[in-house]
Amino acid sequence: MDFYQLSFEDMQLVEALTKQPGRTAFIDECGSYGFDFEKEGTSSHYIVCAVIVNNKDISELEQKVSILRKNHFGTKEMKSSSIGSNHPRRAKVLTELLQLDFQLIILIADKQAFYENSPLRDYKSSFVKFLHQKLYDSMYCAYPKLKIVEDEYGRTEFQQGFRKYVCEHRPSENLFNEYDFDYVDSKHGNLVQIADIVAGSIMQHITNAAAPDALKIFRSRIVGVVNFPEVFKPYSASLGENSEFDEAVYQLAYKCATDYIEKNKDTASDEIRLRVLFLRFLLYNVQICNSTQFVYSGELVQHLSQVSERRVTKDFLYRRIIAPLRDDGVIIASSVHGYKIPTSVEDIRTYINQTVTVVGPMLSRIGKCRELIKKQTDSKLDILGDTSLLGYQRFFGDY
């Protein structure tokens, strides 16, 4: 019999997973698979919503959703289709849901953006497989310890396929003979109905701009939005709306961020995982919410704290998340208002000016210290004389 000996890294990963609280994801979707957009009933998008809840909070949340459902839907299920185009009613339901404690991961597939003769259009199995992969990667990165349920009364082809995909790709059993990323049975139908409302509301806004924008309403609850195909240009950025928008700057910053995410999406390191989630949140903010808005560090700390058991502070955010990302070549703009993916030259200048206000005085103090010591020693001692400090000598005009 072969025995597998756990490495130190394996033991660290198991320990990190056991410290994470048990969470459950409730999944539902909105949309159809077809690509004949002139045919009635064929949706332009396909949207999947995962509602993630701490297991210890499930019973309490179930009760609160049950009350909300009875107030707005009576004895019927809480479904987006029941609200239809009644925008005030939808806004009220969404606002009340916002008061509850859960997080969201959302996949949005823009079927009209798939190029002609793509296998994703010609073969339903290819379309579904790609969606499974995208949703799995996003969910596993955010919550490597997660149980998943779907609507058992209306299990769709997508849900059946995703269950199979998870079972085939989940990590092997841990020391406790259980899978950390797995499907479980659940009777908490009310929580699946949250996913129905959110997914349907996103679809409503896509097809009718007058409908409430669920992506903006649930900004504080969203851990990640997966766009497929990937969205390059910020939704709110155009020459008419934002004259400062520079496509070359944004294209470079976007590529640096997405390359880092793709390279590290399967990492076992908690810190790298948080860096990936940090970038995904900044991309979501620039693409969905506001391309010119910086995200305050306090909001980023709160966002990362939702998916990590370590204590995330502003100091941790800068030293262990942002600084290493910049060291790896990811372009992140910053100002007194927070951080963002840059979309203009002005964003870069703001970042440089902020850095200069910190580094400039420090270099000035070094220069004064250097001159004082040189005077005291008749220029025999230069504190920047070491070859490793030639760059600083150039800064002070020695070369």
Secondary structure, DSSP 8 states (H G I E B T S, - for coil): -------HHHHHHHHHHHHS--EEEEEEEEE-----TTSTT--SEEEEEEEEEEGGGHHHHHHHHHHHHHHHHTTS---HHHHTT-HHHHHHHHHHHHTS--EEEEEEEEGGGS-TT-HHHH-HHHHHHHHHHHHHHHHHHH-SSEEEEE-TTS--HHHHHHHHHHHHHS----TTSS-SEEE-----HHHHHHHHHHHHHHHHHHH-TTS--HHHHTTTTEEEEEEES---S-TT--TTT-TT--HHHHHHHHHHHHHHHHHHTT---HHHHHHHHHHHHHHHIIIII-TT--B-HHHHHHHHHTT-SS---HHHIIIIIIHHHHHTT---EEETTEEE---SHHHHHHHHHHHHHHHHHHHHHHHHHHHHHHHHTTTS--TT-SGGGHHHHHHTT--
